[in-house]
Every structure is written in structure tokens, then in C-alpha cells.
Amino acid sequence: MDHAVTAVDIRQWLAAYLSSLLEIPECDVDTSMPFEQFGLDSAAAVAMTGDLAKRLGVELDPDLAIRHRTIDAVSVHLAERMRDRVP
Amino acid sequence: MPGTVRLPGELGIDAARFVVVENAPLQAVQRRYALATIVIPFLGTLAAFALAAYRPVGAVDLGLLAALYVLTSVGITVGFHRHFAHRTFQAWPALRAALAILGSMAAQGHLIYWVATHRRHHQFAERELDPHSPTRREGTPLGRWRGFWHAHVGWMLHSRMTNTAKFASDLIRDPLIARMSELYAVWVFLGLALPAAVGGALTASWGGALSGLLWGGLVRMFLVHHMMWTSGSTAHMFGTRPFATEDDSANNFILALPNLGEGWHNNHHAFPYSARFSLRWWQIDMGGWAIGAFETLGWAWDVRAPSPEAVESRRKAAGTGAPAAPGADS
């Protein structure tokens, strides 16, 4: 990404990702809903985290989306972490 | 567009990518478990025969082997396969839970992963993304036999992981089933501890407990594994094909006996929504009989099966790909 990554960027990317993976309209992706309620188990959450890491070009803990259980929680946590790293 | 489904390409992701998971560490862990699942029951079976030289195999051992063979095979074919993967009938939560536990005791992987991989097999049968096709090694020396081995056990060590969210999100969203699937290790342990405890109690000896563990636990697991895995290997290579399907699935009378009806594999690929794999009176399908019994007891309902007309219209005329006249036999 060509600018500092914000929570909004990450939230949009994850919403698009779930829309595409689960074949549901993007407007039906509730970013405050736990991943397991979308139908992601721990293996699928780890796989999604791997894809996000690739997209952002950073290393992420594989269990990130298991500890932070919603799109909102993951986006806020990650954006804070990335802002701290890149001043 | 917020109102539309996003395509993987828009995210810079290959569409096939969502079918399988590209995650090396996760894949490595899974393959280690798969190897243990294949090898441990085999070693247990060798140990059972070695022990038999010192301690005669008793009626308790054989009884435990037979009882758990049938129960866990019902868990796989009726539970994992016909109910959870293909939703061929509805059932009370208590029966669903029992089938989930019995199927897990067969040690063929987490329920949700098993279902996801099986649905992927039907969607891509004999094509690139099929997790276990015997055609995978075609064109290599001994390709037919290497393909057999791949479709039987090798695929668990070589195929890419199935994306559970893509194929089984309905089950992951079901709290009862998600919980049953998470507790997989507990059910596998139960499948070993139960015959050990019963064998020990009935013979009042530690030798009986060990023998129960081996015959009711590991030998039984070994036999159920390989009888069920013939669905991927033998049943996609050898047998009769009364129905034209887009894969190599075939019917085997002999296999259908020990795997409780799974041997009617061409029937199954032609009518995957059918709870009964038997489409002729002489096609023995004990899994289908079990579903009939559950239905009679009122524990299962909405049991799906194709109409006789639907079956006849799909049936090939002998030696051709064309539909036969109604009433023609295969």
C-alpha cells in the first residue's frame, strides 16, 4: 500500500476478503461480528491472517484473528501496531 | 461496490486460492497429525498380532473389535458422510451429537475438516483440485498404482489443505457441531480408552485391558480407515459404472459389505443428495438401513432419495453413454 496503513484500510480489505471467500455481499459483512459466526474456524482464521500478512508485507502472529475475534478488533490492533513501528 | 460479492481477483488473490489454504506452518502441523493417524493404527495392528502369540485373542477382544467397527463406521458413513457432508437427512441434536462422536472415534480427522475435504472432492472429482484422485499420477511410471496409493493414503501427506471456511461454513456456524469438532482429540482418546476399560473390566486383568486397547482400539481403527479409504482409491478405479458421471466413481458389491454401503460409489456420485446409496434391491447398504431405522424411530426425517424415474433417466444403456430404456438392468 502506498500510504500509511490505517484501521479503515485493513477493515475494508478484510470485509472484501470475507465477501469474496464466503460469497456474500460486502454490505452484509458485519465488522463487529466474531469470525466464527461467519463460518471461519481456527484454521481458516490462521489462513486469513497469512493472506493479510502477505498483503501488508509484514509478519503477523498466526493466531491474531483468534485473539482479536472481529474485523474491527483486528483492524484497530494492527493499525496501532503499524503506526507505532512507522513514525 | 458494497452491495456486491467481491471477486478474489479484486483482492489480488487467485480464485483457486480459496479452495485450498496456502500456509506452510499450518500444513506442516496437519501433515504430522496425518502421518501419526496413518502409522499408529498400523503399528498397533502389528503389536496385536505379536501379542496374540503370547496371549490368545479372546471373545471379548473380537466382540470389542466388531462392536466398535460397526459403531464407528456408522459414525463415518451415516454421520460424517451422509448427514454432515451431504445433508441427506435431518436428525435430532442428540443423534447428530452421537454420530459426530462415533465418527470422530474413527480418527479420520476433525468433523469439519473431513466434511470440507469431502465436499471439495465432489466439486472437483478427478480434476486438479480434487484432494484425492487416483488419476493424479497418470503419465508417470507405474502411474496407475502410484495413483492408487495417492488416492488411498498418500493424499493426506501431499495434497494442499482444504479451506474449511469455503466448504463447511454452515457447520462452523452451528455451535453444537463446531464444539463436537473441536473436541476431536477427546473422542479419539475415548475410542481407545473405552475398549481398554471394557476389556480390562470383563477379564479383570491388565492383559485384557491391553488386548482391548489393541483389538477394539487400534486394529479396529486400522480396519475402518482402510475400508473407508477405498472410497477414494478402489472405488474410483475398479467396478461397474451404471451411471454416467463426470468422474471415475464405480460400484463394488464386495466393498459395500465392510464399508456399510460406501461401495456403491457410482450411485453416490450420480445422486450425492441421496441418503440411500443402494438403488437396487440386491445392493446391500447397511448405512442406509441404519438411516431407515432412525427414521422409523422418529429420530431422523426428511430422508432424501431420488425417484425411480430420476434413477432410470440417468442410467446408461449397456456399453454406451446413452440413457437406457426404463427397466433395463445394469
Chai-1 contact restraints between the chains, C-beta under 6 A:
chainA,res_idxA,chainB,res_idxB,connection_type,confidence,min_distance_angstrom,max_distance_angstrom,comment,restraint_id
A,A16,B,R6,contact,1.0,0.0,6.0,A-B,restraint_1
A,A16,B,L11,contact,1.0,0.0,6.0,A-B,restraint_2
A,S19,B,V5,contact,1.0,0.0,6.0,A-B,restraint_3
A,S19,B,R6,contact,1.0,0.0,6.0,A-B,restraint_4
A,S20,B,R6,contact,1.0,0.0,6.0,A-B,restraint_5
A,S20,B,P8,contact,1.0,0.0,6.0,A-B,restraint_6
A,L21,B,F18,contact,1.0,0.0,6.0,A-B,restraint_7
A,L21,B,A165,contact,1.0,0.0,6.0,A-B,restraint_8
A,E23,B,V5,contact,1.0,0.0,6.0,A-B,restraint_9
A,P25,B,G3,contact,1.0,0.0,6.0,A-B,restraint_10
A,P25,B,T4,contact,1.0,0.0,6.0,A-B,restraint_11
A,P25,B,V5,contact,1.0,0.0,6.0,A-B,restraint_12
A,E26,B,P2,contact,1.0,0.0,6.0,A-B,restraint_13
A,E26,B,R6,contact,1.0,0.0,6.0,A-B,restraint_14
A,C27,B,P2,contact,1.0,0.0,6.0,A-B,restraint_15
A,C27,B,G3,contact,1.0,0.0,6.0,A-B,restraint_16
A,G39,B,A165,contact,1.0,0.0,6.0,A-B,restraint_17
A,G39,B,S169,contact,1.0,0.0,6.0,A-B,restraint_18
A,G39,B,I172,contact,1.0,0.0,6.0,A-B,restraint_19
A,G39,B,R173,contact,1.0,0.0,6.0,A-B,restraint_20
A,L40,B,A165,contact,1.0,0.0,6.0,A-B,restraint_21
A,D41,B,I112,contact,1.0,0.0,6.0,A-B,restraint_22
A,D41,B,T164,contact,1.0,0.0,6.0,A-B,restraint_23
A,D41,B,I172,contact,1.0,0.0,6.0,A-B,restraint_24
A,A43,B,T164,contact,1.0,0.0,6.0,A-B,restraint_25
A,A44,B,T164,contact,1.0,0.0,6.0,A-B,restraint_26
A,A44,B,A165,contact,1.0,0.0,6.0,A-B,restraint_27
A,V46,B,L26,contact,1.0,0.0,6.0,A-B,restraint_28
A,A47,B,V21,contact,1.0,0.0,6.0,A-B,restraint_29
A,A47,B,N23,contact,1.0,0.0,6.0,A-B,restraint_30
A,G50,B,N23,contact,1.0,0.0,6.0,A-B,restraint_31
